Amino acid sequence: MPKDFLKGAADHYDVVVIGSGLAGLTSANLLARQGYSVLLLEHHYQLGGMATWFKRKGGHIFDISLHGFPVGMKKSCRKYWTDEIAESIVQLKGIRFENPQFSLTTTFDRADFTKLLIEKFDVPPETVQAFFDTARGMNFFDEQSRTTRELFEQFFPGRSDVVRLLMEPITYANGSTLEDPAITYGIVFSNFMHKGVFTFQGGTDALVNKMRAELERNGVDIRIRTLVEKIEVSPDRCVTGVVVNGRRITCDAVMSNANLKSTILRLVGPEHFDRSFVEEAEAVRLNNSSCQVYIALKPREGFDHSCGDLLFHSEHQGFDVQAMLSRNVSSRTFSFYYPETRPGSDRWLIVSSTNAEYADWAGLSDEDYEAAKRDLCESTLTCLERYVPDVRAKLDHIEASTPRTFQHYTQHDMGASFGTKFEGLKVSETLPEQIRGLYHAGSVGIIMSGWLGAVNYGVIVANKVDQQLAARPEVRGQRLEPSGAAARE
Ligand SMILES: Cc1cc2nc3c(=O)[nH]c(=O)nc-3n(C[C@H](O)[C@H](O)[C@H](O)COP(=O)(O)OP(=O)(O)OC[C@H]3O[C@@H](n4cnc5c(N)ncnc54)[C@H](O)[C@@H]3O)c2cc1C
């Protein structure tokens, strides 16, 4: 008999959360804190979605998406998770760029970038200040037509080196391009420039395990290895429940952290929406995917601290998104993980990330696929030898992941690493107007992607779910006398 991962689950919950990415986890936590009964369903054997890790022989633990996020994550974790989680968020100070146009190390904040732009790139101080102020002051409602390319042309015409400095890390962080709305750039860039780049000390496993403990304290019913096959909707367009691992569970609201398009077009089905909404959903563009190479050194072998924490390496002449996506890799971001990443560990690890197109990997035969992964590992080592000269002699473990890997583990179509392009945000936000009780939170619209974006969107949507659930007549009475978890808020 296969194991029943839903054993003991109730037949009805106030809310079912589909997916345990950072948005799903955060929504589930807040709703449970409000005193609602919450069922969290995750198809993978591990919580976290893209915020994940894996272990290999020799005590190596590789983080997938722990390369850096803005300081805002600290405030969000303190408010919506725990002080303990917030306290483990620490700054990464060595952000390095190596490319044919420039070579520099920065703390990646406004003060240091101002200094660099003025002293190294000879940009007039008033232009630098005006650019930062414009990026910071962008208004969500007024700024949707200007592109990032236009923003750069206004301030730095003909300066591909400056554009590269300002844009390359953001393209790595969320897949955005010069053709995306400038507002997406302005928000994400300004978030980073506020205080620099931060990480979670202890690793993704420590973070997700602490989140899991908090969810359990707040009473969330967590079920792994549970694939939601269907979201059920009544003829008058209200959510009634989900079908998961073949079992029907009813609920008053569903918060889907699954991919936006799959939620609408697969889990619910287009027949339940207005035709115009389906067309909008179909037109939403997914963001690109990624390849990574995971490299572990033998015990007691390390690398020099001058490698930095994050190294944006490129051999391409200028900033070029297509070149960054190409299987013929010319740009890589290396994350160097020192033993301090996981206090108590003596492991030195490197993760190389490149943006990638699903189509370049999807059609390969098994044999070609394995060969392409071997090539990727090999070319990554060759590139890395510039920074860690004896890396081959020190090597203990190496392996690669591709867009196919990301699709497999997170169910995102085409292994999309960073959700959807900008238009996805409106579709996600207006979902409950189509079907009462159906919500989506997760990487969408570029600004809601990444660790911080996903957590914050999880909060926003949990509040909307709360408003709907609180309006139920039977709950109104109970909530006059909050107790237990609900009272903590
Ligand atoms: C290689 C890489 C590097 C990255 N680096 C960074 C970084 O350095 N900093 C940063 O801030 N961000 C980074 N990101 C992005 C960041 O990790 C994501 O934006 C964020 O974690 C996404 O969270 P999410 O809530 O959107 O959900 P996701 O992480 O997409 O999780 C969705 C979850 O839903 C589950 N699910 C889907 N369908 C179903 C179903 N039908 N039934 C049950 N479960 C289902 C999936 O298994 C998954 O667990 C990176 C991403 C990648 C891929």
The ligand as an SDF file (V2000), in Angstrom:
LIG
                    3D

 53 58  0  0  0  0  0  0  0  0999 V2000
   18.4720   29.3860   -9.4120 C   0  0  0  0  0  0  0  0  0  0  0  0
   17.6950   30.4180   -8.6710 C   0  0  0  0  0  0  0  0  0  0  0  0
   18.3520   31.3670   -7.9190 C   0  0  0  0  0  0  0  0  0  0  0  0
   17.6430   32.3320   -7.2130 C   0  0  0  0  0  0  0  0  0  0  0  0
   18.3150   33.2200   -6.4360 N   0  0  0  0  0  0  0  0  0  0  0  0
   17.6360   34.1030   -5.6830 C   0  0  0  0  0  0  0  0  0  0  0  0
   18.3110   34.9810   -4.7890 C   0  0  0  0  0  0  0  0  0  0  0  0
   19.5270   34.9400   -4.6550 O   0  0  0  0  0  0  0  0  0  0  0  0
   17.5890   35.8690   -4.0770 N   0  0  0  0  0  0  0  0  0  0  0  0
   16.2430   35.9410   -4.1800 C   0  0  0  0  0  0  0  0  0  0  0  0
   15.6350   36.7740   -3.4990 O   0  0  0  0  0  0  0  0  0  0  0  0
   15.5550   35.0960   -4.9990 N   0  0  0  0  0  0  0  0  0  0  0  0
   16.2250   34.1820   -5.7410 C   0  0  0  0  0  0  0  0  0  0  0  0
   15.5530   33.3320   -6.5680 N   0  0  0  0  0  0  0  0  0  0  0  0
   14.0960   33.4740   -6.6970 C   0  0  0  0  0  0  0  0  0  0  0  0
   13.3650   32.9910   -5.4620 C   0  0  0  0  0  0  0  0  0  0  0  0
   13.9150   31.7880   -5.0110 O   0  0  0  0  0  0  0  0  0  0  0  0
   11.9030   32.8010   -5.8050 C   0  0  0  0  0  0  0  0  0  0  0  0
   11.3950   33.9840   -6.4150 O   0  0  0  0  0  0  0  0  0  0  0  0
   11.0330   32.5030   -4.5890 C   0  0  0  0  0  0  0  0  0  0  0  0
   11.6540   31.5830   -3.7280 O   0  0  0  0  0  0  0  0  0  0  0  0
    9.7270   31.9750   -5.1100 C   0  0  0  0  0  0  0  0  0  0  0  0
    8.8040   31.7890   -4.0870 O   0  0  0  0  0  0  0  0  0  0  0  0
    7.2840   31.5010   -4.4360 P   0  0  0  0  0  0  0  0  0  0  0  0
    6.5040   31.7590   -3.2190 O   0  0  0  0  0  0  0  0  0  0  0  0
    6.9090   32.2410   -5.6660 O   0  0  0  0  0  0  0  0  0  0  0  0
    7.1480   29.9670   -4.7010 O   0  0  0  0  0  0  0  0  0  0  0  0
    8.0100   28.8200   -5.3800 P   0  0  0  0  0  0  0  0  0  0  0  0
    9.3410   28.7840   -4.7750 O   0  0  0  0  0  0  0  0  0  0  0  0
    7.8850   28.8960   -6.8350 O   0  0  0  0  0  0  0  0  0  0  0  0
    7.2410   27.5550   -4.8320 O   0  0  0  0  0  0  0  0  0  0  0  0
    6.0110   27.1130   -5.3000 C   0  0  0  0  0  0  0  0  0  0  0  0
    5.7190   25.8030   -4.5700 C   0  0  0  0  0  0  0  0  0  0  0  0
    4.4530   25.2920   -4.9830 O   0  0  0  0  0  0  0  0  0  0  0  0
    4.5630   23.8900   -5.1060 C   0  0  0  0  0  0  0  0  0  0  0  0
    3.5020   23.4350   -6.0120 N   0  0  0  0  0  0  0  0  0  0  0  0
    3.3190   23.8390   -7.2920 C   0  0  0  0  0  0  0  0  0  0  0  0
    2.2380   23.2290   -7.8010 N   0  0  0  0  0  0  0  0  0  0  0  0
    1.7340   22.4310   -6.8300 C   0  0  0  0  0  0  0  0  0  0  0  0
    0.6180   21.5560   -6.7590 C   0  0  0  0  0  0  0  0  0  0  0  0
   -0.2120   21.3860   -7.7920 N   0  0  0  0  0  0  0  0  0  0  0  0
    0.3970   20.8880   -5.5950 N   0  0  0  0  0  0  0  0  0  0  0  0
    1.2200   21.0470   -4.5210 C   0  0  0  0  0  0  0  0  0  0  0  0
    2.3040   21.8690   -4.5510 N   0  0  0  0  0  0  0  0  0  0  0  0
    2.5500   22.5560   -5.6890 C   0  0  0  0  0  0  0  0  0  0  0  0
    5.9480   23.6870   -5.6530 C   0  0  0  0  0  0  0  0  0  0  0  0
    6.4170   22.3660   -5.4490 O   0  0  0  0  0  0  0  0  0  0  0  0
    6.7420   24.7210   -4.8570 C   0  0  0  0  0  0  0  0  0  0  0  0
    7.2090   24.1900   -3.6450 O   0  0  0  0  0  0  0  0  0  0  0  0
   16.2300   32.3440   -7.2760 C   0  0  0  0  0  0  0  0  0  0  0  0
   15.5580   31.3680   -8.0160 C   0  0  0  0  0  0  0  0  0  0  0  0
   16.2790   30.4090   -8.7030 C   0  0  0  0  0  0  0  0  0  0  0  0
   15.5470   29.3500   -9.4600 C   0  0  0  0  0  0  0  0  0  0  0  0
  1  2  1  0
  2  3  1  0
  2 52  2  0
  3  4  2  0
  4  5  1  0
  4 50  1  0
  5  6  2  0
  6  7  1  0
  6 13  1  0
  7  8  2  0
  7  9  1  0
  9 10  1  0
 10 11  2  0
 10 12  1  0
 12 13  2  0
 13 14  1  0
 14 15  1  0
 14 50  1  0
 15 16  1  0
 16 17  1  0
 16 18  1  0
 18 19  1  0
 18 20  1  0
 20 21  1  0
 20 22  1  0
 22 23  1  0
 23 24  1  0
 24 25  2  0
 24 26  1  0
 24 27  1  0
 27 28  1  0
 28 29  2  0
 28 30  1  0
 28 31  1  0
 31 32  1  0
 32 33  1  0
 33 34  1  0
 33 48  1  0
 34 35  1  0
 35 36  1  0
 35 46  1  0
 36 37  1  0
 36 45  1  0
 37 38  2  0
 38 39  1  0
 39 40  1  0
 39 45  2  0
 40 41  1  0
 40 42  2  0
 42 43  1  0
 43 44  2  0
 44 45  1  0
 46 47  1  0
 46 48  1  0
 48 49  1  0
 50 51  2  0
 51 52  1  0
 52 53  1  0
M  END
$$$$
